[in-house]
Amino acid sequence: MIDHRARFSRLKFKTKVTLGIAAILVVFGILLGALLSGIAADSLREENRKRGVAITVNLAKRVTESLLASDFLRMKTLVDEIREHSDNVMYAFVCDSAGHVLVHTFQGGFPTDLLSIPTEKNSGSVQIHVVRTTQGMAYDFTAPVLIDGKDIGQVRLGLSWAQINQAVRRLVAISFASTFAVVLVGMGLGSWFAGTITRRIGKLRDSADDVIKGQLNTQTGPILAQNCWELMNCKLTQCPAHGDVRRRCWLMVGTGTRAEDRIACTEDSCSTCPVYRCHAGDELQDLAEAFDVMAVALESHILEISASQKTMAQQKQILRTILDVTPDFVALQDRELRYLAANKAFCQYFEVTEENILGKTDFDIFSERQADLNYHEDRQILQTGVSLSKEIRVSGKKGVRWFHVVKVPVYDGSEISGLLLTARDVTVVKQYQEQLIHSQKMEDLGRLAGGVAHEINTPLGIILGYAQLLIEDVPEGSQIREDLLTIEKQARVCKKIVADLLGFSRSTDTTKTEMELNDSIREVASLTSHTFGLSRIQVHLDLDENVPPVQGDKERLKQVWMNLMNNAADAVGGNGHIVVGTKLCAHRRRVVISVADTGQGIDEKVMGKIFDPFFTTKEVGKGTGLGLSVSFGIIKDHNGRISAQSPVPERFLEIVPFEERSDAGPGTVFLVELPLWQGKLPDEECELMAEV
């Protein structure tokens, strides 16, 4: 059954319609043929019965007189005439009241069996029986011969049963043949009708296939003989329907140029339209025209959607470009704190791609402790709607960085739909703040140290002077002379400390002239290289010959180079390298002097204290802790900046052979920035400083 249904479902619609019409015609044809045949047969039989009755009654009346007169010749003539003029009359005979046959039409003798059929006397009506004779079956009609209601005889007539049934069968055959012919004609007309309907449906199907394939420029409806603007002699060329032959209903809501055209079209309004009535069709035509309008509308919507998508893509690209070029971190999270977007700076800092971060949470990116902290902060913002702004300190592969983090809720209507995070690297700002605080502290300390130095410088001079006078009066080799020499030596040490304090507090006069920076560095290097060489410490110079002359105190700057190199040598200890370099920054408004070593490096914990006066990591008696603080004061007096970085970046030790760097310590690099223009450091960051 399923196979038959599948086969039937695969038939074409035209075949299905044709088979349906044929089935209906055949079924109803058979039923109608059977019904008509039955009616015709019954009618024929009834007609023959009435005919038999009429002939019998007529014969009974005609033989009445002859029967009374016993005119057998006349009666014989009458029954023979009946037999001769009726094709299906098999026999006829007349009996008297006693049942004796008086005359008959049989040629070979009267069959006496006919007399054995019981008949009613004086019934007054024609009796009909089906009898079997030697000539076959017959309908026997018996009619009484009456005179004043008295039965004087009978007339019997036999009609051939076979001939009547043959006529009936012939009539049934003709009926069925006529019905079959009608069915054939009906099937032909049904096939033509189905072809007419299915051809239009097939055109709709082809148009639907074209629409599915993206070919929206279809014409399914009939081509109009005259378009609306031709029938109405319309000159409104700005109408969107003018020149559009693909839609019959040109009057669409919102497209008309007249105010009354903007009303909604109804069937009643269209019934009075001459153009609508001119082109009105059946439901299939309406469907085809509606399909064409739908294709036109779909094409328009697709064009609008394509234009919108193009605009959205451009806006998305612009937004993406803005987010990617900004150095700040930008990320968007949903209510479940899953990342929906992240800009290029965010992905680069955390060394992930945007594809790998989308859909993930902080627990997939950060450490569990950091992710747990972020989770509770973010949940608090999502629940309260209060933004968060804070500064955090992060230690990573790129060193210690400071970030200003802002988290704000994102609203979709009145509901919070997510969280926007922005973070700005404020490490440089923090360094400036720390340097400003440090500078202020150094300035205060310098004033204090300068005041103290001035106060004790005079008594120290007196002590040193009297000690020298006493030495001259004391004989050599005596214990008193040795004690006086010790007093003179320690007084000179104190004098040196006081001088450093005065230098730190800038209490000493400076003379700034135009000087060659590289030459001052070479002079200091030549002085120290021999001494450092005794400890197998090599001094390398990596000087930029493009460095122009600077305004500065040559001697005091040489003191800075000397302090930095001595500190580097103390950090190396022995068997190491010191690299002194200069670099003119790209904007040519700043020069950077670097002093890098392969020493033990500086602990991060004490990095912020190295420029403090009297702070030293050296052993007692090997340093006063004023070298870097004095250098800090000298550089500040030159409107410059000094900083340190440990471990030393690879770039500053490139000049040292790699195999000699592998076993060295983390090292330290001191960076001195001096202005070349307008006596102050420019706002632009030097590329060399950006590397650290």
Buried (B, 14 or more C-beta within 10 A) or exposed (E): EEEEEEEEEEEEEBBBBBBEBBEBBBEBBBEBBBEBBEEBBEEBBEEBBEBBBEBBBBBBEBBBEBBEEEBEEBBBEBBBBBBEEBEBBBBBBBBBBEEEBBBBBBEEEBBEEBBEEEBEEEEEEBBBBEBEBEBEBBBBBBBBBBEEEEBBBBBBBBBBBEBBBEBBEEBBEBBBEBBBEBBBEBBEEBBEBBBEBBEBBBBBEEBBEBBEEEEBEBEBBEEBEEBBBEBBEBEBEEBBBBEBEBBBBBBBEEEBEEEEBEEEBEEEEBEEBEBBEEBEEEEBBBBBBBBBBBBBEEBEEEEEEEEEEEEEEEEEEEEBEEBBEBEBBBBBBBBEBBBBBBBBBBBEBBEBEBEBBEEEBBBEBBEEEBBEBBBEBBEEBBEEEEEBEEEEEBEEEEEEBBBBBBBBBBEEEEEBBBBBBBBBBBBEEBEEEEBEEBBEEBBEBBEEBBEBBBEBBEEBEEBBEBBBEBBEEBEEEEEEBEBBBEBBEEBEEBBEBBBBBBBBBBBBEEEBEEBBBBEBBBBBBEBBBEEBEEEEBBBBBBBBEEBEEBBBBBEBBBBBBBBBBBBBBBBBEEEBBBBBBBBBBEEEBBBBBBBBBBBBBBEEEEBEBBBBBEBBBEEEEEBBBBBBBBBBBBBBBBBBBBBBBBBBBEEBBEEBEEEBBEEBBEBBBBBBBBBBEEEEBBEEEBEBBEEB
